[in-house]
Amino acid sequence: MLELPSRGRFERVTARVRIAAPGGEWPQDEAVVVRRYREERSALVRDSVRNWRTGRLDVVMRGNFDVVR
């Protein structure tokens, strides 16, 4: 989910991704927001599954989100 500033609050843009193991079945249809990204005002990335947050948006966008805790 991307959070964009809009009139004193944040407008949220969502991308849905489905994954499955090779040769496996599709998992149950369960919508879970894993990560939220905010660029403006104060940079912030929150991962609700791994329970971490960082203000280092530049590091996460370079693909280094697995080392941020």
Buried (B, 14 or more C-beta within 10 A) or exposed (E): BBBEEEEEEBEEEEEEEEEEEEEEEEEEEEEEEEBBBBBEEEBBBBBEEEEEBBEBBEBBEEEEBEEBE
